[in-house]
Amino acid sequence: MSSISALFARLRSRRLATTFVILATISGAILLGSYTAYGVHGQEKPGDTSDATPLKIPTSSVAPNAFAQIAKQVGPAVVNINTRTMPKESSKSRRMPANPHGRIAPIPQQPDQGDEGDGQAQGPEQGQGPGGQGNFQDFFNRFFGGQAPGGPDGEDPGQERDSLGSGFIVDAKGYIITNNHVVEKADEIYVKLSTDPDSTDLGRKARVIGVDKATDLAVIKIETDKPLPTVKLGNSDSTAVGDWVIAIGSPFSLSQTVTAGIISAKNRTIEPGASGQFQHFIQTDAAINPGNSGGPLLNMNSEVIGVNTAIFTQSSGYQGIGFAMPSNTVIQVYNDLISSSHKVIRGSIGISFKEGLSASVGRVYGFKNGVLVNTVTPGQPADKAGIKARDIIITIDGRPIKDGNDLVADIASRRPGSSARIGYVRDGKQADTTVIIGDRDKVFSEQASNQEQEQPEKGDSGESKFGITVREVTPATTTKLGTSGMVILSVRPSSFADQQGLQPGLVITHINKLSTGSKADYDKAVAGLKSGQDVVFEIMDPKHPDLGINFVGGTLP
């Protein structure tokens, strides 16, 4: 038995040894394969590539499309504009903050006033529109890196500021169109062409020929000893929504950037009231960003049909909505700025009106088209011609007037000293008169401004129908306004008066054309009103009598 046990032990030993040999062989094969596949540094060793064919750069090319052709043709005339503003002595006085467009905001709680021939058109309250007006951003004043918070327009007057924009050459002698806000407040302006050497040099020094704040346009000039490449301007009136357009500029300092899109809309006004009455933009979804400002918007004929000016944004960058000043406006402004006066001269007759009146106002005053006059500036053309507040201007030289924008465009385009025949309706009767057009700037500068404050008096009337309490104005207020009336003391929330925008401190001078100069007159006018009837208030503000009459109204519930 012992010999048998010894035999089995020898067999197990040999079997175990054989197993070790097999395992060692397998391990060695694995290690050898690994060594073969990887180099000394552990990287995989390439296999045999003798059958691989090297790639070659093709000689064929894709035929250039229209976008490429336009970019190549127009690009050399699009310039990069750098401005430098030197440190200014800090002022201890505080000024009004700029609104998102970089312009002074209107007086709080006061409707934007319009002037026909200079044409201030009253518009919606500040901040209305898609997303609120605060989302309409001016490229230069908000997004260029040089303007840090601190000053009235966001800049620190104690620091040097460098900013960037775009422009385009329209005259081979070096005349360039850009935005006013690109060069405004700049102490030094430099222009760099696409053909200029790419260096740290800012470019060629430029000087301002003229600016027009009303349209946010400017003309600058660089000196040159040889003709420069130019763009061709097109007719913006011939464009249509859906047309392809191209924008070229220097967004975020990336010069000669080309983007494409379509015309999304025309005749867009993004700032209400007088500030925006000469700014009727082309809207586009071509990508434009900070730095594109002042650059061209082109049609598919390589013609400039707009100057990129503003964007709608909630992120300080492109969101698919940009605005360009139409080329037809640009051409008119450019021709005035290169004239001997270097300024844009617009006509005016010295009246004001409110745009966007309710249908109730039209029904009560008996008109569908035309302009209801709020104020007539004493001593100015309309006053001399006999036009009065509450007149409805319906024609100019026999041509029907559609609305305030139509009136503004017509009168503003006329030269001071020329005459126009104004047709109007007063108390239901048509009449006409000849007006000598005045200079808009002079008309504005001669308008008296009365900013005196007055405390409203107390009393009550009309509470049940309107939701307001009123009292007769003082003799001092009557003198200030040039008329008597009832001052509003309180307005009940959600009442009819509240829905029409009436506020304490305002004075009601008429209701449905009936005078409310005394409490008896007011009570009589109120007593005759019934549910479902149109009610129009004629309102004046004692704090701002220069703004004249404001017509507000609706249908009495």
Stockholm file with secondary structure:
# STOCKHOLM 1.0

chainA/1-557         MSSISALFARLRSRRLATTFVILATISGAILLGSYTAYGVHGQEKPGDTSDATPLKIPTSSVAPNAFAQIAKQVGPAVVNINTRTMPKESSKSRRMPANPHGRIAPIPQQPDQGDEGDGQAQGPEQGQGPGGQGNFQDFFNRFFGGQAPGGPDGEDPGQERDSLGSGFIVDAKGYIITNNHVVEKADEIYVKLSTDPDSTDLGRKARVIGVDKATDLAVIKIETDKPLPTVKLGNSDSTAVGDWVIAIGSPFSLSQTVTAGIISAKNRTIEPGASGQFQHFIQTDAAINPGNSGGPLLNMNSEVIGVNTAIFTQSSGYQGIGFAMPSNTVIQVYNDLISSSHKVIRGSIGISFKEGLSASVGRVYGFKNGVLVNTVTPGQPADKAGIKARDIIITIDGRPIKDGNDLVADIASRRPGSSARIGYVRDGKQADTTVIIGDRDKVFSEQASNQEQEQPEKGDSGESKFGITVREVTPATTTKLGTSGMVILSVRPSSFADQQGLQPGLVITHINKLSTGSKADYDKAVAGLKSGQDVVFEIMDPKHPDLGINFVGGTLP
#=GR chainA/1-557 SS CHHHHHHHHHHHHHHHHHHHHHHHHHHHHHHHHHHHHBCTTSCBCCCCCTTCCCCCCCSCCCCCCHHHHHHHHHGGGEEEEEEEECCCCCCSSCCCCBCTTSSBCCCTTCCCCBBSSSCBEECSCTTCSTTCGGGEEEIIIIISTTCCTTSTTSCCTTSCEEEEEEEEEEETTTEEEEEHHHHTTCSEEEEECTTSCCSSCCCEEEEEEEEETTTTEEEEEECCSSCCCCCEECCGGGCCTTCEEEEEECGGGCTTEEEEEEEEEEEECCSCGGGGTTCCEEEECSCCCTTCTTCEEECTTSEEEEEEEEEECSSSSCCSCEEEEEHHHHHHHHHHHTSTTCSCCCEECSEEEESSCCHHHHHHHTCSSSEEEEEECTTSHHHHTTCCTTCEEEEETTEECCSHHHHHHHHHTSCTTCEEEEEEEETTEEEEEEEECEEHHHHHHHSCCCCCCCCCCCCCCCHHHHSEEEEECCHHHHHHHTSCCEEEEEECTTSHHHHTTCCTTCEEEEETTEECSSHHHHHHHHHTCCTTCEEEEEEECTTCGGGCCEEEEEECC
#=GC SS_cons         CHHHHHHHHHHHHHHHHHHHHHHHHHHHHHHHHHHHHBCTTSCBCCCCCTTCCCCCCCSCCCCCCHHHHHHHHHGGGEEEEEEEECCCCCCSSCCCCBCTTSSBCCCTTCCCCBBSSSCBEECSCTTCSTTCGGGEEEIIIIISTTCCTTSTTSCCTTSCEEEEEEEEEEETTTEEEEEHHHHTTCSEEEEECTTSCCSSCCCEEEEEEEEETTTTEEEEEECCSSCCCCCEECCGGGCCTTCEEEEEECGGGCTTEEEEEEEEEEEECCSCGGGGTTCCEEEECSCCCTTCTTCEEECTTSEEEEEEEEEECSSSSCCSCEEEEEHHHHHHHHHHHTSTTCSCCCEECSEEEESSCCHHHHHHHTCSSSEEEEEECTTSHHHHTTCCTTCEEEEETTEECCSHHHHHHHHHTSCTTCEEEEEEEETTEEEEEEEECEEHHHHHHHSCCCCCCCCCCCCCCCHHHHSEEEEECCHHHHHHHTSCCEEEEEECTTSHHHHTTCCTTCEEEEETTEECSSHHHHHHHHHTCCTTCEEEEEEECTTCGGGCCEEEEEECC
//
